[in-house]
Amino acid sequence: MAKYRQNLPQLGDAVFLTDSGLETTLIFLDGIELPYFASFPLLKTSDGKKRLRDYYDLHAGMAVRGGMGFVLETPTWRCNPDWAQKLGYTLAETDKANRDSVSLMAEVRRDFETPTSPMVISGNIGPRGDGYDPGKIMSSDEAMRYHAPQIASFKAAEADMVSAFTMTNVPEAVGIVRAAKRAGMPVAISFTLETDGKLPGGLTLRDAIELTDAQTSHYAAYYMINCAHPTHFETALKAGEAWTRRIRGLRANASKRSHAELDASPDLDAGNPAELGQQYRDLRRIFRGITIVGGCCGTDHRHVHEIARWCEAVSA
């Protein structure tokens, strides 16, 4: 095991919260327009920055009250070259946005961290394409070159690690892990799953994790699952199998709808927060290595509150 992993406290036995569905919360609950589903442009204005601070403060406060750690994911899921260019950002402005996002998380950590609630700053990386559809798949070498600048920005701003979310294919995940290794940054990979518990394209989660590990010498600190409901993947996880021990985090959707249904829906399906919390509890009873818990599309602070409540009961 690489020595750097000792510096990631979420790899212990304690539960670490993270936030919920940032973009869906801002759009559907706060009424903020986010072109291309990008939240990082809010950093440009004082009002936008306050909206982000209010969101993160609310979630960090829950962690502190519960005596749990917290992983601060930067609002940069769309802050990579292709998406930023669509929003009119130059490469220099994209670099600044990524660095500014880490600075914002550092402010939250300064104001909320306690000895019983350690906080980790993670530079959030999204896919080059769509988070539901892999589209044109890059080679792992191309993915490494593409994602390296964002990782470099996070390292320069002194983030603790990087995390890649809604990964739909192995070559992109491999490229990100290799870029992180080259930069000397700890990295987590989070795959998105369809209603059958498989990645878009049909690859099993087991194969995705094992292939990524095999091609990167197991460099990733851990893996996560996000942008899927527990009912979509609970049967895909096999207790006692070695690959499942690589899964440390879960950020589920509130809705049981498929990605296609969510894409076409004009409304927000918030599901049942208490039921979702209980589903997390049931998964953690079997897979105790899952220590990082939060939400994805359609979830908000209510869901994270229930997740924390039910996961705390498992830990007790």
N, C-alpha and C positions, 0 to 999 in steps of 0.2 A: 504493500500500500504506500502510495506516495506520501512524503512527509507533509506536504502542504495541507492535506486533508485534516490534519490535526488542528488547523486554524479555523475550521468551519464547525462551530459549535452545534449546528443542526444535525451533525452526524453522530451525536450522542443519543441517549435514550429519551431526552425531554422533548415535549411537543413544541414546535415553533409554528406560530401563525404566519400567514402572509395575507395579502389583501384579496379583494373579490374581483368582480368584473368591472374594471376601471372604465373602459370605453362604453359598455352598455349602461353603466350607472350614469355617466356624464350625459349620454345621449337621451336615454329614456326617462331617467328620474330627474336630472338637473336641467334638461331641455337645452343642452349645449350642442351646437352643430359641430361635428368632427369630420371634415372631408377625409375620405379614404380611411376612416376609422382611426385617425392619428390623434393622439392626445398630446404629443410633445410640443406642438405649436402653442399650447397654452402657456408655456414658459416665457413667451415673448412679452406678455402683458402682466401688469400687477394683478389685475382681476383674475386672469387665467391662472397665474401662479398661486393665488389665494385659494382658488377652487381646488387645485391639486393638493395644497397643504391641508385644507379642510378634510379632504378625502383620506389622505394618509394619516393625519392626526387621529381621525375617528378610529381607524383600524389599529394603529399603534397603541392607542389608549386601551383598547380591549385586551391586547396582549399584556400590557402592564398590570391591569386590574386582575387578570387571571394568573399572573406570575409566570407567563410564558415568554419564550423568545419570539423574535419577529424577523422575517426576511423582507427587507425593503426592496421591492422590484421597481426599477426606474420606469417612467412612463414613455419608454422608447421602443415599443414593439414595432412601430412603423418607421423608426429613425435610421433606416439604412439607405444607401444611395438611390436606389430606384424609386422607392416611395417618397423620399424626401424631395427628389427632383420634381416629382409630380406636384408637390406642394410649393415649388418655386425656390427651394433651398439649394444653395451652392454647397460644394463639398466642405468648404470652410465653415459655413453656417451649420451644416449637419454635425460636424465635429463639435462645434460650440454647444449645440443643443444636447448632445450626448453628455458632454462634460457638465453642463449646467444641471442636467437631471441628477447627476451624482451629487452635486453640491446641494440640491434640494433635499435629497435623501439624508445627507450628512446633517442638515439642519434638523430634520425630524429626529434622527438618532440623538443628536445633542440634547434635544428637549425632552425625550421620552425614555432613553435607555436607563436601566437600573441594573444592579447586580443580579437580580432574579429574572430580568428580561433583557438578555443580550440581544443586540440587533446587528444584522448582517446586511450590507449594501450589495445588491446584485444588479449588474448591468443587464437589462432585459433586451434580448435579441429576438426578432421575429423572422419569419421566412422571407426570402426574396420575392416569392409569389404569394398566392393565396393560402390562408391557413386551413382551408377546407379541401383544396384541390391542388395537387402537386404541379399540375400543368407541365411545362417544360422542365425536366429535371437536369440540373447541373451535374457535372462530374465533381468528385470530391475535391480535386485540385482547384477547379473553378470556384467552388463554394468557399474554399479556404481563402482564396484571393479576394473574393467578394466581401466576406464578412470580417476580414482582418482589420480594416480601418475602424470599424465601430468598436471592436475589441480593444484596439490601440487607444481609442478615446477613453474608454472606461478605465484602462490601466493607468493612463496619464492622470485621470481624475481621482485615482486611488480607490476605486471600487474594490470590494473584497473578492468578488467573483463575477462570472457572467453566467447567465441562464438563457438557453434558447427554447422558446415556446412555440407551440403548434407546429412542430416539425412533422412533415408529411412523408418524408422519404429518408432513406439511410445515407445516400451520398451527401446531401446537404448537412445532415447531422455530423457525419464523419469530417467534412470540411471545417465545420465550426470547432469541433474538438481539436483538430490539428492546428487551427489558427490560435486557439486558446493556449495550447501547449507551447507553441512557438513563442507566444507572448508571455508565458509563465503565469497564466491566470487559471485558477480553478474554474471548472465549468460543469454545469448540469444541463442535461438534454431532456426536454419534455415533448413526448409524442402526442399528437392528436389522434383520436380513434373514432371510427364510425360505429353505428348501432350494433354491428356484429363483433365489436371488440378488436377489429383489425385496423391497420393504417389505411388511409385512402390508397387504393391500388391493390389492396388485398393481402399485404404482408402481415404476418402475425406480430404481435408485440414482442413475443419471445425472440423471433428471428431478428427483429429490428434492433433489439438490445444486444443480442449476441453478435450480430454482424458488425454493429458499431464498435463494440468492445474489441472484437477480433482485429479490426482494421486500425485501431488507435491504441493498442496495447493497454486497454482498460484504463485510459487516462481520465475519463469523465469521473467526477467525484460521485455522482449518482444520476439516476434517471427519475423522471416524473411522468405523470399522465395529466393532460389537461384538455379542456374543450370537449368533454364527453360526460354523459351522466353515468353514475355508478351502475345502473342497470344495463348499460351498454358493454361494460367490460368486466363485471364481477366474475363471470364464468371463464373469462380468458386468463385469469390469474390462478395459478396452481400452487397451493400451499406446499412448502417443503422443497420446491424446485429452486436450484441455485440462482437462476436468472431473476427470480422475483425478489431476491435479497438486494438486488441493485436498485430497486424502486424505493425511493425515500420520500417522494412527494406526490400530493394529489390536489389538483385544482379542477373540480368538476363543474359542469354546467348545471344551472338550476333546472333546466327543462329536459324532458325525456325525448323531445323532438329530434329528428335527424338534422344534420347540417343543411341539407337541401331545404327542409321545412323552415329552419331558423333563418336562412338566407332570404326566403320568400315572404317571411312574416312581417307585417307592419307593426306588430305589437310585441311587447316584452312578456315572455312566459317566465314568471318568477318561481314557478313550481311551489314546493312546500318546504320552507326553510327547516322546520323541525324534523321532517322526514329525512331530508338530506343529511342533517347532522347525525341522525341515527344510522343512516347508511354508512357514513364515515366511521362511526363507532364500530359497526359490525365488521367492516374491512380491517380496521386496526386491531381488532381482537384476534384476527387470523394472521395479519401481516404487521407485526409490531415494529418492523423497520421503517414503516411509513411515519415519519416524524414531522414533515412539513405539510401543513394543511391550510387550504384557502379555497377561493372560488374562481370561476371563470365566467363565461357569458351568462348574463341574466341574474347573477348573484350580486348581493350588496352586503352592507354591514349586518343585516338581519341574519343572513345565511352564515356569515363568519361567526357571529355570536353563537348560533346553534351548533356549528361545527366545533367551536372551542368548548362549549358546554359538554357536549357528548364525548368528545375526545379526551377531555380532562377526566371524565368518569372512568374511562378505560385505563388511564395512567395511574389513577389513585390506588 
